[in-house]
Amino acid sequence: MYTFTNQFISNDKNLEFAEATMMGPNAMRVAEELASHLNIKENMRVLDLGCGCGLSTILLTQKYGVSVFAADLWISPTENYERFQSIGIDDKAVPISVDATKGLPFANGYFDLLFTVDAYHYFGDTAEMLPSLIPFVKKGGYIAVAVPGIKYEFGENVPDEMKPFWNDEVARTIHSLDWWKELWSREKGIEMIDIREMLCCKQAWDEWLTGYHPGLPFATVVAESTKMMEAENGKYYNLIQLIAKVI
């Protein structure tokens, strides 16, 4: 399942590149598992929404040969363009800055696939977001999402070991599979194809946290996340994938 990711990071230069661009659990590995549940064909047009520094974009362009609009709010298009040039995918990947909460600058029905890894939970936790994105995907196309989650809703009963890391932002964005399933089931413009816990959770987290070293970006986030995952110890966190067909 992870043949591309394993081969990519087996090269020392690529591993250094990946470690320098991870913004969370290894987005390339998560993207490869999510993509394995889709029928992605060469030359499809894909929106990689919340692409970060482009690890998911690299996977999509190099493994599948698709054309990708690499959209992110936090990372500048210029930075991503330079990264895409360095890796040799600038002819397949168009970097763009977007804020999904304020609408997307694309034509209706423009994409075969809307793909988002480790980003959707930041902006997709409302009943309004999914229906606002559906028009940009052609009928019969797919929306595929992978997000960090928890095995059950904590509510007011946050486990003691999680309390130091559980603030209002985390409580708003991190939810269970059942929570996401209920939210997406309200939308009549899609057919749910798949929702499950992902297999790569521990490995993707470990590759981010153990691969980090001083001097890389996101130092504070990595340090806090390391403490959190040590306290969590596999009891509460997971990764969740959702795949829906636009009807």
Sequence and secondary structure as in RCSB ss.txt:
>XXXX:A:sequence
MYTFTNQFISNDKNLEFAEATMMGPNAMRVAEELASHLNIKENMRVLDLGCGCGLSTILLTQKYGVSVFAADLWI
SPTENYERFQSIGIDDKAVPISVDATKGLPFANGYFDLLFTVDAYHYFGDTAEMLPSLIPFVKKGGYIAVAVPGI
KYEFGENVPDEMKPFWNDEVARTIHSLDWWKELWSREKGIEMIDIREMLCCKQAWDEWLTGYHPGLPFATVVAES
TKMMEAENGKYYNLIQLIAKVI
>XXXX:A:secstr
  HHHHHHHTSHHHHHHHHHH SSS HHHHHHHHHTTS   TT EEEEET TTSHHHHHHHHHH  EEEEEESSS
 HHHHHHHHHHHT TTTEEEEE  GGG  SS TT EEEEEEES HHHH  STTHHHHHGGGEEEEEEEEEEEEEE
SS  TT   GGGGGG  HHHHHH EEHHHHHHHHHT TTEEEEEEEE TTHHHHHHHHHTT  TTSS HHHHHHH
HHHHHHHTTSSEEEEEEEEEE 
